[in-house]
Amino acid sequence: MPNVAAFVLALAIVGLVVEMLRRKKLREKYAIWWLVVGIATLILAAFPQLLDVVARTVGIQLPSNLLFILSILMLLGVTLHLSWEISVVEDETRALAEEVAILRVQIEDMTEQLPTAQKSRIENVEGHP
């Protein structure tokens, strides 16, 4: 009976990931990990003895320990990947903030050189009193 629960859970994970992909709520590069987990769970639920065979082949006494090791390695991989993604986004955000600051200074310099009548029209458009 536990295999049926694992199989249903794996089907639910795969179905949810596919639905999130279809609705564009999850990007493909992140969905790959979830699909791998779901498919691996489907395979292990269908063939539970496979985990025993792999554990013995690798030299691990308890199959559950192999499952925990693989889960921890996957979580470490996901964490490393997300840390890398955050670093890239931080660099892009910093570059954009610097660019906006430069453009703001350039606009202020340009408005200082305009005649007074044009300055008041620009300030009204920008929402400044």
N, C-alpha and C positions, 0 to 999 in steps of 0.2 A: 504493500500500500504506500510506503514512503516514496517509492519510485514514481507512482502516479502523481503524487503531490509535486515532486521535483519536475516531472514532465510538464504538468499544467503550469507551474511557475515559470519554467523556461519558455513555454509557448506564450505566456502572458508578456514576458519581457520582450521577446522577439516581436510580438504583435504591437506592443506599445511603441517600441523603437521605430518600426515601420510606419506606424500612424503619425508619430512625431516628425519623421522625415517627410512624409507626404504633406503634412500641414506646415512644413518649414519651421518647426519649433526647435529642431535639433539639426546641427550641421553634420554633413556626412563624415567628416574626419573624427568626430566624437562618437558618432553612431557605430562606427566600425568596432570599437571596444565593446560596446553593449551587445552587438550582434555576435561577436566572438564568444562572449560570456554566455549568451543565450543558447547558441548552437552547441557549445561545449557542454552546457548543462543538459541539453536535449540528448546529446550522445551518451553522457554518463548516466542519465536516467533510463535510457533505452538499454544500455549495456553496462550495468554497475560493476561487473567483473573486470571491465577494462581498467578501472582505477586500481584494482588489486594487481593486475598484471604489470601496469606501468610502475607502480610503487615498488614491486619486487625487482623489476628490471633496473630501476634507478638505485636500489639498495635502501629504500625507506621501509621500515617495519610496518607502520600503520598507514593505510591508504588515506585516512583523514589528515594525517600530517602532510602528505603530498598535496592534498587539496588546499590546506592552509598555506603552505609555502608558495604554491602557484598564485593563490589569491593575494598574498602579501606582495609578491613580485609584480603582479599586475597593478596593484594599488600604488606601489612605488613608481612604476612606469607612468601611470596616469598623473601622479603628483608632479613628477619631473616635467612631463609635457606641459601641464597647466602652468607650472612656474615659468617655463620658457615662454609660453604664450603671454603671461602677465608682463614679463620683462620686455617683450616686443611692444606690447600695448603701451607700457609706461614710456618707452623711448619715443614712440609715435606721438603720444600725448604731450610730452615735453617739447618736441620739435614743433608741434602745432601751436602750443602756447607761446613759444618764442616767436613764431611767425606772426601770430595775431598781435603780439606786443609791438613788433616792428611795424606792422601795417597801421596800428593805432597811432604810433608816433608819427608816421608819414602823413596820415590824415590830419592829425593835429597841426603839423607843420604847414600843410597845404592850406588849411582853413585860416591859419594866422596870416597868410599872405593874401587872402582874398579881401576885397572891399567889404565894408561894414554891412551893406545891404545883402550881399550874398551870404555872409556869415549868419545873419539872422534867419534867412530862409533855410539854411542847412541845419541850424540848431533846432528850428521848428520841426523839421522832418525827423531828426534824430530823437526828438522828445525832450530836449533840454530847454529850460526856460530862457 
